[in-house]
Amino acid sequence: MTPNLTTTPTDRNSAVPSEPTHGCARCGAQVPAGVGLCDECNPLGLRDSAASQVHATVFIGIIVGFLLLAAVARLALLGGGPYPATVDDVTASGSGLAVTLTVVNEGSAEGQTTCRLQDPAQRAGGQDAFVVSPRIAPGSSVTFSATVDAFGSTPRPLSVDCRTP
């Protein structure tokens, strides 16, 4: 917001520019720069909040909001996993590979995980494929298939690692 320059004559014969003004935060009446409310809206003459106080309050509110969001997310994921997994079968499927995985949920809550498939022969610089498991009840396992294109269509041994979120 840019201040308006107004000229208010101090004397009928001289036109000396006064200080910059802006509108009152409530009613819009012109007030000097650095003043938030006019005398009508602030009859007791109470001081305005400093800009640093207002900005600090907003900053603290944002930080508290992020902390609450992180706590809610952590509680939502609590109890799922770890998820040990095995590759049961790898077969050609069109331009990719059909991979059958068995994933166990050793946690105390239902959950799902993202599994990373790798070709153990290509440790450095090899491509990885990621698949998401279906939901798994606590203490049980699920076997599912997924098609991946990252390794070509020639069946090969793959390794799997399923992480806890």
PyMOL CGO cylinders between C-alpha atoms (Angstrom):
from pymol import cmd
from pymol.cgo import CYLINDER

trace = [
    CYLINDER, 0.00, 0.00, 0.00, 1.53, 3.30, -1.05, 0.3, 1, 1, 1, 1, 1, 1,
    CYLINDER, 1.53, 3.30, -1.05, 0.84, 6.41, 0.99, 0.3, 1, 1, 1, 1, 1, 1,
    CYLINDER, 0.84, 6.41, 0.99, -1.08, 9.29, -0.58, 0.3, 1, 1, 1, 1, 1, 1,
    CYLINDER, -1.08, 9.29, -0.58, 0.61, 12.66, -0.58, 0.3, 1, 1, 1, 1, 1, 1,
    CYLINDER, 0.61, 12.66, -0.58, -1.86, 15.32, 0.43, 0.3, 1, 1, 1, 1, 1, 1,
    CYLINDER, -1.86, 15.32, 0.43, -1.29, 18.97, 0.76, 0.3, 1, 1, 1, 1, 1, 1,
    CYLINDER, -1.29, 18.97, 0.76, -3.00, 20.64, 3.64, 0.3, 1, 1, 1, 1, 1, 1,
    CYLINDER, -3.00, 20.64, 3.64, -2.37, 24.35, 3.93, 0.3, 1, 1, 1, 1, 1, 1,
    CYLINDER, -2.37, 24.35, 3.93, -1.17, 25.34, 7.36, 0.3, 1, 1, 1, 1, 1, 1,
    CYLINDER, -1.17, 25.34, 7.36, -2.04, 28.90, 6.59, 0.3, 1, 1, 1, 1, 1, 1,
    CYLINDER, -2.04, 28.90, 6.59, -4.39, 30.31, 3.96, 0.3, 1, 1, 1, 1, 1, 1,
    CYLINDER, -4.39, 30.31, 3.96, -1.51, 31.88, 2.04, 0.3, 1, 1, 1, 1, 1, 1,
    CYLINDER, -1.51, 31.88, 2.04, 1.01, 29.00, 2.10, 0.3, 1, 1, 1, 1, 1, 1,
    CYLINDER, 1.01, 29.00, 2.10, 0.60, 25.53, 0.60, 0.3, 1, 1, 1, 1, 1, 1,
    CYLINDER, 0.60, 25.53, 0.60, 3.21, 23.40, 2.40, 0.3, 1, 1, 1, 1, 1, 1,
    CYLINDER, 3.21, 23.40, 2.40, 2.88, 19.67, 1.74, 0.3, 1, 1, 1, 1, 1, 1,
    CYLINDER, 2.88, 19.67, 1.74, 2.04, 17.75, 4.89, 0.3, 1, 1, 1, 1, 1, 1,
    CYLINDER, 2.04, 17.75, 4.89, 3.31, 14.28, 5.78, 0.3, 1, 1, 1, 1, 1, 1,
    CYLINDER, 3.31, 14.28, 5.78, 2.20, 11.25, 3.75, 0.3, 1, 1, 1, 1, 1, 1,
    CYLINDER, 2.20, 11.25, 3.75, -1.15, 9.77, 4.74, 0.3, 1, 1, 1, 1, 1, 1,
    CYLINDER, -1.15, 9.77, 4.74, -3.14, 6.60, 4.19, 0.3, 1, 1, 1, 1, 1, 1,
    CYLINDER, -3.14, 6.60, 4.19, -6.63, 5.38, 5.00, 0.3, 1, 1, 1, 1, 1, 1,
    CYLINDER, -6.63, 5.38, 5.00, -7.73, 4.36, 8.50, 0.3, 1, 1, 1, 1, 1, 1,
    CYLINDER, -7.73, 4.36, 8.50, -7.89, 0.56, 8.81, 0.3, 1, 1, 1, 1, 1, 1,
    CYLINDER, -7.89, 0.56, 8.81, -11.57, 0.71, 9.84, 0.3, 1, 1, 1, 1, 1, 1,
    CYLINDER, -11.57, 0.71, 9.84, -13.27, 3.69, 8.24, 0.3, 1, 1, 1, 1, 1, 1,
    CYLINDER, -13.27, 3.69, 8.24, -10.87, 4.89, 5.55, 0.3, 1, 1, 1, 1, 1, 1,
    CYLINDER, -10.87, 4.89, 5.55, -10.35, 8.44, 6.91, 0.3, 1, 1, 1, 1, 1, 1,
    CYLINDER, -10.35, 8.44, 6.91, -6.91, 9.87, 6.11, 0.3, 1, 1, 1, 1, 1, 1,
    CYLINDER, -6.91, 9.87, 6.11, -4.38, 9.36, 8.93, 0.3, 1, 1, 1, 1, 1, 1,
    CYLINDER, -4.38, 9.36, 8.93, -0.60, 9.98, 9.05, 0.3, 1, 1, 1, 1, 1, 1,
    CYLINDER, -0.60, 9.98, 9.05, 1.79, 7.23, 8.02, 0.3, 1, 1, 1, 1, 1, 1,
    CYLINDER, 1.79, 7.23, 8.02, 2.58, 4.94, 10.96, 0.3, 1, 1, 1, 1, 1, 1,
    CYLINDER, 2.58, 4.94, 10.96, -0.90, 5.36, 12.46, 0.3, 1, 1, 1, 1, 1, 1,
    CYLINDER, -0.90, 5.36, 12.46, -3.41, 2.56, 11.87, 0.3, 1, 1, 1, 1, 1, 1,
    CYLINDER, -3.41, 2.56, 11.87, -6.66, 4.05, 13.21, 0.3, 1, 1, 1, 1, 1, 1,
    CYLINDER, -6.66, 4.05, 13.21, -8.11, 7.56, 13.22, 0.3, 1, 1, 1, 1, 1, 1,
    CYLINDER, -8.11, 7.56, 13.22, -9.19, 9.36, 16.41, 0.3, 1, 1, 1, 1, 1, 1,
    CYLINDER, -9.19, 9.36, 16.41, -12.81, 8.40, 15.73, 0.3, 1, 1, 1, 1, 1, 1,
    CYLINDER, -12.81, 8.40, 15.73, -12.00, 4.65, 15.58, 0.3, 1, 1, 1, 1, 1, 1,
    CYLINDER, -12.00, 4.65, 15.58, -9.43, 4.75, 18.41, 0.3, 1, 1, 1, 1, 1, 1,
    CYLINDER, -9.43, 4.75, 18.41, -10.83, 7.29, 20.92, 0.3, 1, 1, 1, 1, 1, 1,
    CYLINDER, -10.83, 7.29, 20.92, -8.54, 6.14, 23.75, 0.3, 1, 1, 1, 1, 1, 1,
    CYLINDER, -8.54, 6.14, 23.75, -5.42, 6.61, 21.65, 0.3, 1, 1, 1, 1, 1, 1,
    CYLINDER, -5.42, 6.61, 21.65, -4.22, 3.04, 22.17, 0.3, 1, 1, 1, 1, 1, 1,
    CYLINDER, -4.22, 3.04, 22.17, -0.99, 2.13, 20.38, 0.3, 1, 1, 1, 1, 1, 1,
    CYLINDER, -0.99, 2.13, 20.38, -1.14, -0.07, 17.27, 0.3, 1, 1, 1, 1, 1, 1,
    CYLINDER, -1.14, -0.07, 17.27, 0.61, -3.42, 17.16, 0.3, 1, 1, 1, 1, 1, 1,
    CYLINDER, 0.61, -3.42, 17.16, 4.07, -3.24, 15.69, 0.3, 1, 1, 1, 1, 1, 1,
    CYLINDER, 4.07, -3.24, 15.69, 4.54, -4.93, 12.32, 0.3, 1, 1, 1, 1, 1, 1,
    CYLINDER, 4.54, -4.93, 12.32, 7.06, -7.32, 13.89, 0.3, 1, 1, 1, 1, 1, 1,
    CYLINDER, 7.06, -7.32, 13.89, 4.44, -8.40, 16.45, 0.3, 1, 1, 1, 1, 1, 1,
    CYLINDER, 4.44, -8.40, 16.45, 1.88, -9.10, 13.75, 0.3, 1, 1, 1, 1, 1, 1,
    CYLINDER, 1.88, -9.10, 13.75, 4.36, -10.98, 11.58, 0.3, 1, 1, 1, 1, 1, 1,
    CYLINDER, 4.36, -10.98, 11.58, 5.66, -13.01, 14.53, 0.3, 1, 1, 1, 1, 1, 1,
    CYLINDER, 5.66, -13.01, 14.53, 2.11, -14.01, 15.45, 0.3, 1, 1, 1, 1, 1, 1,
    CYLINDER, 2.11, -14.01, 15.45, 1.42, -15.20, 11.91, 0.3, 1, 1, 1, 1, 1, 1,
    CYLINDER, 1.42, -15.20, 11.91, 4.77, -17.03, 11.75, 0.3, 1, 1, 1, 1, 1, 1,
    CYLINDER, 4.77, -17.03, 11.75, 4.10, -18.81, 15.05, 0.3, 1, 1, 1, 1, 1, 1,
    CYLINDER, 4.10, -18.81, 15.05, 0.63, -19.78, 13.83, 0.3, 1, 1, 1, 1, 1, 1,
    CYLINDER, 0.63, -19.78, 13.83, 2.08, -21.32, 10.67, 0.3, 1, 1, 1, 1, 1, 1,
    CYLINDER, 2.08, -21.32, 10.67, 4.72, -23.27, 12.64, 0.3, 1, 1, 1, 1, 1, 1,
    CYLINDER, 4.72, -23.27, 12.64, 2.08, -24.58, 15.08, 0.3, 1, 1, 1, 1, 1, 1,
    CYLINDER, 2.08, -24.58, 15.08, -0.11, -25.59, 12.11, 0.3, 1, 1, 1, 1, 1, 1,
    CYLINDER, -0.11, -25.59, 12.11, 2.73, -27.58, 10.54, 0.3, 1, 1, 1, 1, 1, 1,
    CYLINDER, 2.73, -27.58, 10.54, 3.52, -29.29, 13.84, 0.3, 1, 1, 1, 1, 1, 1,
    CYLINDER, 3.52, -29.29, 13.84, -0.14, -30.27, 14.29, 0.3, 1, 1, 1, 1, 1, 1,
    CYLINDER, -0.14, -30.27, 14.29, -0.27, -31.58, 10.72, 0.3, 1, 1, 1, 1, 1, 1,
    CYLINDER, -0.27, -31.58, 10.72, 2.89, -33.65, 11.30, 0.3, 1, 1, 1, 1, 1, 1,
    CYLINDER, 2.89, -33.65, 11.30, 1.46, -35.08, 14.54, 0.3, 1, 1, 1, 1, 1, 1,
    CYLINDER, 1.46, -35.08, 14.54, -1.81, -36.05, 12.84, 0.3, 1, 1, 1, 1, 1, 1,
    CYLINDER, -1.81, -36.05, 12.84, 0.09, -37.67, 9.95, 0.3, 1, 1, 1, 1, 1, 1,
    CYLINDER, 0.09, -37.67, 9.95, 2.31, -39.61, 12.35, 0.3, 1, 1, 1, 1, 1, 1,
    CYLINDER, 2.31, -39.61, 12.35, -0.70, -40.86, 14.31, 0.3, 1, 1, 1, 1, 1, 1,
    CYLINDER, -0.70, -40.86, 14.31, -2.40, -41.92, 11.08, 0.3, 1, 1, 1, 1, 1, 1,
    CYLINDER, -2.40, -41.92, 11.08, 0.62, -44.06, 10.13, 0.3, 1, 1, 1, 1, 1, 1,
    CYLINDER, 0.62, -44.06, 10.13, 1.36, -45.41, 13.60, 0.3, 1, 1, 1, 1, 1, 1,
    CYLINDER, 1.36, -45.41, 13.60, 1.45, -49.19, 13.98, 0.3, 1, 1, 1, 1, 1, 1,
    CYLINDER, 1.45, -49.19, 13.98, 1.91, -50.17, 10.32, 0.3, 1, 1, 1, 1, 1, 1,
    CYLINDER, 1.91, -50.17, 10.32, 4.92, -52.25, 9.36, 0.3, 1, 1, 1, 1, 1, 1,
    CYLINDER, 4.92, -52.25, 9.36, 7.65, -53.28, 9.13, 0.3, 1, 1, 1, 1, 1, 1,
    CYLINDER, 7.65, -53.28, 9.13, 6.86, -54.96, 5.81, 0.3, 1, 1, 1, 1, 1, 1,
    CYLINDER, 6.86, -54.96, 5.81, 9.21, -57.82, 4.91, 0.3, 1, 1, 1, 1, 1, 1,
    CYLINDER, 9.21, -57.82, 4.91, 8.63, -58.94, 1.31, 0.3, 1, 1, 1, 1, 1, 1,
    CYLINDER, 8.63, -58.94, 1.31, 9.72, -61.63, -1.13, 0.3, 1, 1, 1, 1, 1, 1,
    CYLINDER, 9.72, -61.63, -1.13, 9.65, -61.92, -4.91, 0.3, 1, 1, 1, 1, 1, 1,
    CYLINDER, 9.65, -61.92, -4.91, 7.71, -65.11, -5.70, 0.3, 1, 1, 1, 1, 1, 1,
    CYLINDER, 7.71, -65.11, -5.70, 7.70, -65.06, -9.50, 0.3, 1, 1, 1, 1, 1, 1,
    CYLINDER, 7.70, -65.06, -9.50, 8.93, -63.00, -12.44, 0.3, 1, 1, 1, 1, 1, 1,
    CYLINDER, 8.93, -63.00, -12.44, 7.47, -63.65, -15.92, 0.3, 1, 1, 1, 1, 1, 1,
    CYLINDER, 7.47, -63.65, -15.92, 7.41, -61.79, -19.24, 0.3, 1, 1, 1, 1, 1, 1,
    CYLINDER, 7.41, -61.79, -19.24, 4.30, -59.71, -19.81, 0.3, 1, 1, 1, 1, 1, 1,
    CYLINDER, 4.30, -59.71, -19.81, 4.10, -57.68, -23.01, 0.3, 1, 1, 1, 1, 1, 1,
    CYLINDER, 4.10, -57.68, -23.01, 6.88, -55.07, -22.96, 0.3, 1, 1, 1, 1, 1, 1,
    CYLINDER, 6.88, -55.07, -22.96, 7.59, -55.58, -19.25, 0.3, 1, 1, 1, 1, 1, 1,
    CYLINDER, 7.59, -55.58, -19.25, 7.69, -58.10, -16.43, 0.3, 1, 1, 1, 1, 1, 1,
    CYLINDER, 7.69, -58.10, -16.43, 4.84, -59.44, -14.31, 0.3, 1, 1, 1, 1, 1, 1,
    CYLINDER, 4.84, -59.44, -14.31, 6.22, -59.62, -10.77, 0.3, 1, 1, 1, 1, 1, 1,
    CYLINDER, 6.22, -59.62, -10.77, 4.43, -61.53, -8.00, 0.3, 1, 1, 1, 1, 1, 1,
    CYLINDER, 4.43, -61.53, -8.00, 5.24, -60.33, -4.48, 0.3, 1, 1, 1, 1, 1, 1,
    CYLINDER, 5.24, -60.33, -4.48, 4.32, -61.50, -1.00, 0.3, 1, 1, 1, 1, 1, 1,
    CYLINDER, 4.32, -61.50, -1.00, 4.34, -58.75, 1.64, 0.3, 1, 1, 1, 1, 1, 1,
    CYLINDER, 4.34, -58.75, 1.64, 3.82, -59.30, 5.39, 0.3, 1, 1, 1, 1, 1, 1,
    CYLINDER, 3.82, -59.30, 5.39, 2.57, -56.60, 7.78, 0.3, 1, 1, 1, 1, 1, 1,
    CYLINDER, 2.57, -56.60, 7.78, 4.34, -57.22, 11.09, 0.3, 1, 1, 1, 1, 1, 1,
    CYLINDER, 4.34, -57.22, 11.09, 2.78, -54.12, 12.67, 0.3, 1, 1, 1, 1, 1, 1,
    CYLINDER, 2.78, -54.12, 12.67, -0.25, -53.69, 14.90, 0.3, 1, 1, 1, 1, 1, 1,
    CYLINDER, -0.25, -53.69, 14.90, -2.37, -51.67, 12.43, 0.3, 1, 1, 1, 1, 1, 1,
    CYLINDER, -2.37, -51.67, 12.43, -3.64, -52.12, 8.91, 0.3, 1, 1, 1, 1, 1, 1,
    CYLINDER, -3.64, -52.12, 8.91, -1.47, -50.44, 6.33, 0.3, 1, 1, 1, 1, 1, 1,
    CYLINDER, -1.47, -50.44, 6.33, 0.03, -50.44, 2.88, 0.3, 1, 1, 1, 1, 1, 1,
    CYLINDER, 0.03, -50.44, 2.88, 3.54, -49.86, 1.65, 0.3, 1, 1, 1, 1, 1, 1,
    CYLINDER, 3.54, -49.86, 1.65, 5.57, -48.93, -1.40, 0.3, 1, 1, 1, 1, 1, 1,
    CYLINDER, 5.57, -48.93, -1.40, 7.94, -51.65, -2.57, 0.3, 1, 1, 1, 1, 1, 1,
    CYLINDER, 7.94, -51.65, -2.57, 11.13, -50.94, -4.50, 0.3, 1, 1, 1, 1, 1, 1,
    CYLINDER, 11.13, -50.94, -4.50, 12.15, -53.57, -7.05, 0.3, 1, 1, 1, 1, 1, 1,
    CYLINDER, 12.15, -53.57, -7.05, 15.79, -53.74, -8.15, 0.3, 1, 1, 1, 1, 1, 1,
    CYLINDER, 15.79, -53.74, -8.15, 17.91, -55.88, -10.42, 0.3, 1, 1, 1, 1, 1, 1,
    CYLINDER, 17.91, -55.88, -10.42, 20.70, -57.11, -8.11, 0.3, 1, 1, 1, 1, 1, 1,
    CYLINDER, 20.70, -57.11, -8.11, 23.04, -57.53, -11.11, 0.3, 1, 1, 1, 1, 1, 1,
    CYLINDER, 23.04, -57.53, -11.11, 22.92, -53.74, -11.74, 0.3, 1, 1, 1, 1, 1, 1,
    CYLINDER, 22.92, -53.74, -11.74, 23.83, -52.24, -8.37, 0.3, 1, 1, 1, 1, 1, 1,
    CYLINDER, 23.83, -52.24, -8.37, 25.27, -48.93, -9.60, 0.3, 1, 1, 1, 1, 1, 1,
    CYLINDER, 25.27, -48.93, -9.60, 23.07, -46.87, -11.90, 0.3, 1, 1, 1, 1, 1, 1,
    CYLINDER, 23.07, -46.87, -11.90, 20.50, -49.57, -12.45, 0.3, 1, 1, 1, 1, 1, 1,
    CYLINDER, 20.50, -49.57, -12.45, 16.85, -48.68, -12.81, 0.3, 1, 1, 1, 1, 1, 1,
    CYLINDER, 16.85, -48.68, -12.81, 14.36, -49.27, -10.02, 0.3, 1, 1, 1, 1, 1, 1,
    CYLINDER, 14.36, -49.27, -10.02, 10.63, -49.89, -10.18, 0.3, 1, 1, 1, 1, 1, 1,
    CYLINDER, 10.63, -49.89, -10.18, 8.14, -48.98, -7.48, 0.3, 1, 1, 1, 1, 1, 1,
    CYLINDER, 8.14, -48.98, -7.48, 4.83, -50.72, -6.77, 0.3, 1, 1, 1, 1, 1, 1,
    CYLINDER, 4.83, -50.72, -6.77, 2.23, -50.03, -4.08, 0.3, 1, 1, 1, 1, 1, 1,
    CYLINDER, 2.23, -50.03, -4.08, 0.86, -52.96, -2.13, 0.3, 1, 1, 1, 1, 1, 1,
    CYLINDER, 0.86, -52.96, -2.13, -2.82, -53.41, -1.36, 0.3, 1, 1, 1, 1, 1, 1,
    CYLINDER, -2.82, -53.41, -1.36, -3.91, -52.77, 2.24, 0.3, 1, 1, 1, 1, 1, 1,
    CYLINDER, -3.91, -52.77, 2.24, -2.62, -55.45, 4.60, 0.3, 1, 1, 1, 1, 1, 1,
    CYLINDER, -2.62, -55.45, 4.60, -4.25, -56.39, 7.90, 0.3, 1, 1, 1, 1, 1, 1,
    CYLINDER, -4.25, -56.39, 7.90, -1.95, -56.45, 10.95, 0.3, 1, 1, 1, 1, 1, 1,
    CYLINDER, -1.95, -56.45, 10.95, -0.07, -59.72, 11.36, 0.3, 1, 1, 1, 1, 1, 1,
    CYLINDER, -0.07, -59.72, 11.36, -1.08, -61.05, 7.93, 0.3, 1, 1, 1, 1, 1, 1,
    CYLINDER, -1.08, -61.05, 7.93, 0.37, -61.21, 4.45, 0.3, 1, 1, 1, 1, 1, 1,
    CYLINDER, 0.37, -61.21, 4.45, -0.85, -60.51, 0.95, 0.3, 1, 1, 1, 1, 1, 1,
    CYLINDER, -0.85, -60.51, 0.95, 0.34, -61.85, -2.40, 0.3, 1, 1, 1, 1, 1, 1,
    CYLINDER, 0.34, -61.85, -2.40, -0.19, -59.64, -5.44, 0.3, 1, 1, 1, 1, 1, 1,
    CYLINDER, -0.19, -59.64, -5.44, 1.14, -59.11, -8.96, 0.3, 1, 1, 1, 1, 1, 1,
    CYLINDER, 1.14, -59.11, -8.96, 2.28, -55.93, -10.65, 0.3, 1, 1, 1, 1, 1, 1,
    CYLINDER, 2.28, -55.93, -10.65, 3.62, -55.25, -14.13, 0.3, 1, 1, 1, 1, 1, 1,
    CYLINDER, 3.62, -55.25, -14.13, 6.78, -53.17, -14.41, 0.3, 1, 1, 1, 1, 1, 1,
    CYLINDER, 6.78, -53.17, -14.41, 8.51, -51.87, -17.55, 0.3, 1, 1, 1, 1, 1, 1,
    CYLINDER, 8.51, -51.87, -17.55, 11.80, -50.68, -16.02, 0.3, 1, 1, 1, 1, 1, 1,
    CYLINDER, 11.80, -50.68, -16.02, 13.68, -53.96, -16.56, 0.3, 1, 1, 1, 1, 1, 1,
    CYLINDER, 13.68, -53.96, -16.56, 12.61, -54.87, -20.10, 0.3, 1, 1, 1, 1, 1, 1,
    CYLINDER, 12.61, -54.87, -20.10, 10.72, -58.05, -20.93, 0.3, 1, 1, 1, 1, 1, 1,
    CYLINDER, 10.72, -58.05, -20.93, 13.37, -60.70, -20.23, 0.3, 1, 1, 1, 1, 1, 1,
    CYLINDER, 13.37, -60.70, -20.23, 12.67, -62.44, -16.91, 0.3, 1, 1, 1, 1, 1, 1,
    CYLINDER, 12.67, -62.44, -16.91, 15.49, -62.02, -14.40, 0.3, 1, 1, 1, 1, 1, 1,
    CYLINDER, 15.49, -62.02, -14.40, 15.95, -62.31, -10.64, 0.3, 1, 1, 1, 1, 1, 1,
    CYLINDER, 15.95, -62.31, -10.64, 14.78, -59.20, -8.79, 0.3, 1, 1, 1, 1, 1, 1,
    CYLINDER, 14.78, -59.20, -8.79, 15.14, -58.03, -5.22, 0.3, 1, 1, 1, 1, 1, 1,
    CYLINDER, 15.14, -58.03, -5.22, 12.44, -56.20, -3.26, 0.3, 1, 1, 1, 1, 1, 1,
    CYLINDER, 12.44, -56.20, -3.26, 12.51, -53.78, -0.35, 0.3, 1, 1, 1, 1, 1, 1,
    CYLINDER, 12.51, -53.78, -0.35, 9.27, -52.51, 1.21, 0.3, 1, 1, 1, 1, 1, 1,
    CYLINDER, 9.27, -52.51, 1.21, 9.73, -49.59, 3.59, 0.3, 1, 1, 1, 1, 1, 1,
    CYLINDER, 9.73, -49.59, 3.59, 7.67, -48.45, 6.53, 0.3, 1, 1, 1, 1, 1, 1,
    CYLINDER, 7.67, -48.45, 6.53, 6.34, -44.95, 5.80, 0.3, 1, 1, 1, 1, 1, 1,
]
cmd.load_cgo(trace, "trace")
